[in-house]
Amino acid sequence: MNKYALIFCFLFWGYFAMAQTNDIMEFQSIRLHDTIKTKQTFKTINEVDKINDTFFFTTKYLKEEGLFLIEKRESYWIVYDYNDFASNYVVGKHHKLNNQYVSIEINVSRSGYGINLYSWYLIFDLKNKTYLTLDKSSYNADEKNIVLNKCESMIKFKNNTFTVIRNCLPKNECGNCIESGIYKVKNGKFIKIKSSH
């Protein structure tokens, strides 16, 4: 990898690292992608991760791949598109947090020098059609599989709060994972209400 590509990678991940150390992060609107007006089109969706009678996720819509949230309306369906990842990704099944929020984990493999693995924890607000992306894990090793740095944030949801515990190697290089602490969602924002050291 040439030095310019390496610098770009550091700047790119540095940007996300800064975003994940904020005490307040805002949910973003899910992109409106399409409207399904016929049952014939609806029946082409084979892979379904059902949330409830109104919402489900799919990773394949018509000839496209990604992560799509589909909402049933009276006689039609609305397709929302979360497609903030490029290639080499695996989408997990959703976890229902409560009647308003669901989470999904996405694992991503990036090409480049050595091994670069990342995972994101997505929180979807079904009521407001918004989402938040949290950096959950990062693993970087050289071509000989010697670990350069790694971190992982364990995220648990209980009693309407998120508890995050972050582990890192080396200990002071945790940039690509959300900070430890207790967080709450309020007014479209993910707010740290208690730090953890």
N, C-alpha and C positions, 0 to 999 in steps of 0.2 A: 504494500500500500504506500503510495507516495505521501510526502509530508503534507500536501494541501488537503488531501482526502482525510488524513488523520486529524488535522486541525479542524476541518469541517465537522467531523464526528464529535470531537470534544465540545465544540461550540453548540452543536445540536443538542447533545445530552445535557450540557450545562444549562441550556434554556429550560428544559424540562425539570432539571434538578431544582432550579430556583422556583419554579411553579409549585413544586411539591413541598416546599418549606414554608409556604404562606399559612397563616392561621385561619384565613378565610379564602375559600375557593368557590367560584360561582358556577352553577349548572349552565349548560349551553342548550340551545334549542336543537331538537332532532330535525334533520332536513326532511322536508316533505318530498317524496320521490315519485309517487304515482297514485292513481286512483283506480281500483279494480271495479268495473261496473257490470261485468258479466260473470255468471257462475262457471262458464267454460274456462275463462282465464283463471279464476280462483282454483279450479280443480287441477291446474297444472302445478300447483305447489304441493310437492310430495313430502318434503322434510319439514316437520312442524314441531316446535318446542312450545307447547301450550301453557300459557300463564293462567288464564281463566276463560270464560265464555266470550270475552270481548277482545282480548289481546293474545297474540302469539309471536314468537320469533321464528325466523327461517334464515338459513345461510345461502339459499338459492331462490332467486326470483326471476322467472322467465329465463333469459340466457346469462344473467348476471350472478356473480358471487360476492358475498360480503356478509353483513349482518343487517337484517331488515326486521323492523318491528311493524306488525300488521294489526290494525284496529278495525273491528267490525262496527259499521254504522248501520242504519236502518236496512237499506237494500244494497249497500256497496261496502267496500273496504278501502281504508287509507293505508298506504305503504310509506313508512318512514325509513330513512337510510342512515345507518351509522356506518360510515366507510372511512374511518380515519387510519386504517392500516393498509399497507400495500400488498405484500406477498408473504408467503411462508408463515401463515398464521393458523392457529387452531382455536375454534370457538367452543367453550364449554357449555353445558346446560345451565339454564337460569336457576337462581335461587330466589324464592319469594321471601322478601324481608317483612313486608306487611301488605295491606291492601293497596298501598300507593307505590311502594318501591320494590324493585327487583334488582338483583345483581347478576353479572355474568363475568367470567374470567376468560381472558384471551391470552394465549401464549404465542410469542413471536420469535422467529429465528432470523437474525440479520446477517447478511453476507459481509465479508470483509476480512480483516486480519484475525486469524484464530477463530474462537467460538464466541458468539454473541447471542445470548438468550435473554428475553425480557418477558414479563407478564404484566398485564393491566387488569385492574379491577374496575368494572364499569357499574355505575349505579344509574338506573333508569327511573325517572319520576313519571309514572303512567298518567297521572292526573294532569300534569302541566306539559307533558311531551318534551321533557328535557333530560339531559344526562350529564354525568361527571365521570372523567377518566382519572383514576388514581394509579400511580406507578407502584406496582406490587413487588416485583422482583427484577433483579439484574444479575447476569452472570457473564463475566468476560475472562477468557483464557487465551493464552497465546497458541501458536501452532503446535506446540508440544504438550498442550493441555495443562500447562501450569497456570493456576488461577492468578489473574492480575487483580481482580476485585469482584466481590459479589455482595449482594444484600437481598434481604427478603423482609417484607412487612406482612405479618399475620394480621388479618382483618376479621374481626368478629362483630356481629350485630346482635344486640340484646337490649330490650327495654327502650327502643328508639334511639340508642346511641351506638356509635361505632368505636370499638377499642382497637387500637393499632399498636403492635409490638414489633419494633424493627431490630433486626440483627445484621451486622455488617462485617466484612473482612476486606481490607484492614479496617479496624474499628472506627477510624475517623473518616473513612470514605464511604458515605452512605447516600450520596447525592441522588441516585436514581430510584430511591424508594421513599414513599411517604413517611414522614416523621412519626415516631411513637407519640401516643397521646389518646385522649378521649374526644370524639367529635360528635357533633349533632347537626342534622339538617334543619335549617330554619329559613323561611322566606327565600327559597331558591339558592341558598348558600350552604356550603359544607364548612362548619365552624369548629375550630378547636376550642373546647371549653376547659380542658385540663392538659397541661404538659406532663410528659413522663420522661425521666432521665435515668 
